[in-house]
């Protein structure tokens, strides 16, 4: 792809680094920005700059937050004794959109994947086990995607907390095997939360 401007080329190259954005799409986006009033571009760059400098990780659940505690963890109406274990913020958003879950979350920050070099030590697993050890949790709901990596992560956590008196369940398989949670429709996902099954039952199947 030939560019008449080095500045244009640099902008396209940077935008094309984003997931799912090829060079042609990046060029279309950059040209769109050039056609907009300058203040619109400044709003975008300011928002991204502030995101990078000010965004925090909730100290309780590791969700992305503007404050030390996210809005969910600081909500007194949530059930603190029930924790839904998810991979990342996209899963929190997907489950919240169903309106069917009133507990708290624990964001792992990924899934165990030896192929990608991701082990238990790279995830927020120790802090989850600590919550269980401290008796803060009555039920853990495993809501990772139904992939080999998701199932491996679920099983690893289950073995870490097996000796403690805590209920472990997993979302019902209304979600197709191999599907990512964020792409499930709200009704199916909501039913999967409500109709969750004991985790031990899921691994026997």
Secondary structure, 3 states (H helix, E strand, C coil): CCCCCHHHHHHHHHHCCCCCCCHHHHHHHHHHHHHCCHHHHHHHHHHHHHHHHHCEECCCCCCEECCCCCCCCCCCCCEEEEEEEECCHHHHHHHHCCCCCCEEEEECCCCCEHHHCECHHHCCCHHHHHHHHCCCCCEEEECCCCCHHHHHHHHHHHHHHCCCCCEEEECCCCCCCCCCHHHCCHHHHHHHHHCCEEHHHHHHC
